[in-house]
Amino acid sequence: MPSILIKSVTIVNENQQLISDIFIKDGIIEQIDKHLDKKADKEINAEGLYLFPGCIDDQVHFREPGLTHKADIYTESRAAVAGGITSFMEMPNTIPNTLTQELLEDKYQLASQTSLANYSFFMGASNNNLEEILKTDTQYVCGIKVFMGSSTGDMLVDNEKTLEAIFSQTPMLIAAHCEDEATIKINLEKFKQQYGEKIIPEMHPLIRSAGACYQSSSFAVQLAKKYNSRLHILHISTEKEIGLFDNTIPLKDKRITAEACIHHLWFSDTDYKEKGNWIKWNPAIKTEQDQDAIFKAVLDGYIDVIATDHAPQTIEEKSQPYLQAPSGGPLVQHALVAMLEFYHRGKITLEKIVEKMAHHPAICFQVEKRGFIREGYWADLVLVDLNKPWTVKKENILYKCGWSPFEGQRFQSAVHATIVSGNLVFEKEKFLAAIPGKRLRFERN
């Protein structure tokens, strides 16, 4: 593995900025200091550039196995690396659903051969696989995923006894998608009675309503408090849910944490008229009031992590009428630059972006020696040029699905280079090596 010396870079890490050199050897950050006199196989003059710890995305859907016409581990990890995401945690609603340890291990084997980023995969929960859930290796698997709302295949967990068993017996982090299925069905039926098949995307946040989200997430929190479970609620989409979380406890001591996603920070229901199904996600993008409240909750510490919920669908699928068009869209290539756009607008600091996209996912999931720029840690790093404007176009979109909800958006910042586990994988808009990333390990008792 070639050694790397990065010279005169502005490091953004652990709530401070400093100009320094950084020396990487055998995949590890060996030394951080000014004016390092080291010989390296690769030297990068990074004066004027900013160095962040690589982003850790705790929620992606890379669609492999079974849905590879939409995406696969290679194509989406490639897009993630180009976007400054060096590690991902992938969801179990592939085909077949990841509901056994054997199927879970199959995904790890796939990633070990094809993923350009570091990787972990959630074990999936259903109404009848508790025995398999309890076999999950806490040191090498990021968590258990529970869909407490609509899902694909056999992954909707709506049996209260099953949920009680999962929350009371699972020793590791439970990541929950929280939307109440019964409420959604009632809402959908009302809209069908009124509009028939002519339901439009603007109605999506009314069908998958704030009430459906709160009813489910408050129940999850209730279970977690009852059993002292380690609960992480994904993609918060409403102002009301923020009251379920605490900002007075250090993250390392929190038993209940929360995540916000890029699309809920960037878009509101006013964008459905222009974007339509292209911003149809579950949970739905809701009001500007919800959007503003979620952003404030990120800044104030009620919401701990920023992620993507990257979930590609094909152009053909998204072009169907609302009722047929699936939810989800691609985001990993554009997540970091979108947050940097908020920085340029004065809405968030670079230190806070790094905290929410790198430090906090590492703390939240207890990721071993990643998420920070520290001597002795893995060299997962992203070099950013804060002043290199570019526009998202078809020809520079790397997702297999070939589209982005940010198409036409001009960003002020660009990813200059990405280092994954000590390998310089991407630099100056080019991929330099197809070296697989590493399986994430977790420091848990």
C-alpha positions, -999 to +999 in steps of 0.1 A: +000+000+000+016+033-011+024+058+016+008+093+012+020+127+025-006+155+024+011+189+028-002+223+041-039+212+043-065+229+065-078+200+087-114+203+100-117+179+129-131+177+164-146+212+164-114+230+152-094+239+121-056+238+118-032+239+089-009+209+090+007+180+072-005+144+075+014+112+068-003+080+059+013+046+060-001+011+057-036+025+056-032+043+090-027+080+099+008+078+113+016+114+120-001+148+120+022+178+124+034+209+107+063+207+082+067+169+082+100+157+067+088+124+054+094+105+021+062+092+007+052+073-025+026+100-031+027+136-021-002+159-024+002+197-021-031+206-005-026+243+002-060+260+001-078+227+003-098+214+034-094+179+048-124+162+065-127+127+079-145+107+054-183+107+057-200+077+072-235+072+057-256+051+081-285+045+057-282+035+021-300+011-002-275-002-028-301-027-042-278-058-045-288-086-046-320-088-066-326-052-078-294-046-097-313-030-126-316+000-103-281+000-086-254-023-073-227-022-046-199-013-071-217+016-089-232+032-058-200+028-036-182+044-065-206+074-065-203+076-027-165+078-029-168+106-055-190+124-030-167+120-001-185+091+017-158+066+027-181+042+047-217+031+043-242+010+062-267-008+038-302-018+044-317-053+043-347-048+019-329-064-011-342-095-028-342-118-010-346-098+022-316-101+045-334-121+072-309-149+078-273-149+088-264-167+057-280-141+034-263-114+055-229-129+050-236-132+012-238-094+011-205-091+029-189-114+004-202-093-025-189-061-009-155-075-002-150-079-039-168-049-054-172-020-029-149+009-033-160+022+001-158+006+036-190-013+043-214-028+068-249-043+064-279-043+087-295-075+097-332-073+088-361-080+112-395-096+103-424-108+124-408-143+126-370-142+125-361-133+161-339-164+164-318-153+135-316-117+148-302-128+181-273-146+162-260-113+148-223-106+155-222-073+174-186-066+164-190-070+127-226-059+119-238-023+123-272-030+137-307-045+133-331-028+109-368-027+119-394-014+094-422-001+117-441+010+086-445+000+050-417-021+035-410-046+007-413-083+010-416-097+045-400-068+064-430-049+079-428-056+116-463-048+129-468-075+155-465-059+189-453-091+206-426-094+181-415-058+186-415-063+224-393-093+219-369-075+196-366-045+218-362-065+250-337-091+237-316-074+211-282-063+227-272-041+197-284-010+180-319-011+165-324+012+136-361+020+130-381+033+100-411+048+118-444+053+100-477+038+112-490+015+085-527+016+097-527+055+095-512+055+061-538+030+048-567+051+061-553+082+046-546+066+012-581+052+011-596+087+017-576+101-011-585+073-035-622+078-027-619+115-035-594+114-064-594+078-077-563+072-096-556+109-100-536+113-068-506+136-074-472+138-056-483+169-037-506+146-017-477+123-006-470+142+027-507+141+035-510+104+029-478+095+046-486+121+072-468+137+102-493+119+124-483+085+110-446+093+117-452+105+152-474+076+162-448+051+151-417+069+164-433+077+198-441+040+201-406+030+193-392+054+219-417+041+244-404+005+238-368+016+240-374+034+273-392+004+287-364-021+279-334+003+279-329-006+242-303+011+220-326+028+195-317+049+164-347+064+146-339+071+109-349+100+087-368+123+110-393+142+088-415+162+112-412+189+138-434+170+163-410+141+165-381+163+176-396+165+211-390+127+215-352+133+217-328+148+243-299+172+237-286+173+272-269+138+272-235+133+256-239+112+224-218+084+237-242+080+266-275+083+246-297+052+244-321+069+219-306+088+189-320+103+157-309+109+121-319+135+095-315+130+058-303+154+031-336+155+013-356+165+044-331+194+050-330+205+013-366+202+000-400+210+013-436+203+001-434+234-020-409+215-043-434+187-053-449+209-080-416+211-098-400+178-088-430+155-084-421+118-080-384+126-082-386+137-045-411+111-035-394+095-004-407+076+026-411+092+050-424+120+029-408+154+025-431+177+045-437+214+052-412+243+053-419+245+090-409+208+094-378+214+072-367+244+093-373+226+126-353+196+115-324+218+105-325+236+138-327+202+157-295+191+139-277+223+150-291+221+186-282+184+191-316+168+192-308+151+159-274+134+160-265+122+125-269+134+089-273+106+063-288+101+028-313+072+027-298+068-009-325+046-026-322+046-064-352+039-086-350+038-124-361+068-146-389+046-160-402+037-125-401+073-114-419+085-146-450+065-137-481+081-122-479+088-084-496+056-072-472+034-093-440+053-089-418+039-061-404+060-033-367+068-030-339+085-049-301+086-052-281+110-030-246+097-020-227+116-047-242+149-037-248+147+001-216+164+012-216+191-014-252+199-006-243+204+031-213+225+020-238+246+001-256+253+034-222+263+048-218+289+019-253+302+028-242+307+064-266+281+078-240+256+093-203+255+100-177+232+085-171+218+120-208+209+125-209+192+090-180+171+100-195+163+134-228+152+119-215+133+089-183+117+103-178+120+141-213+113+152-220+082+130-188+068+143-198+075+180-234+064+175-225+030+160-192+026+179-172+023+147-136+012+154-109+038+146-128+057+119-148+090+117-120+112+131-086+125+119-064+110+146-030+093+147-035+056+148-069+057+130-077+044+096-070+070+069-106+077+056-103+112+043-118+136+019-101+166+004-125+194-005-121+225-026-146+250-011-144+273-041-148+251-072-183+257-086-199+230-107-233+220-119-250+186-116-256+173-152-265+139-167-229+135-179-214+138-144-240+117-125-224+084-114-255+066-101-265+035-121-300+049-124-286+079-143-306+107-125-304+130-095-330+152-077-302+178-078-299+179-116-293+215-127-282+225-092-250+246-091-228+237-061-199+260-049-177+232-035-163+200-050-146+169-037-110+170-048-098+136-036-110+107-014-088+083+005-104+050+017-086+030+043-053+046+032-059+041-006-062+072-028-092+060-048-105+093-063-086+125-073-094+154-096-127+138-110-109+105-118-109+071-101-073+059-096-078+025-081-105-002-079-093-014-045-121-027-023-128-010+010-128-028+043-155-043+065-163-020+094-157-032+129-175-020+160-162-015+195-190-031+215-189-051+247 
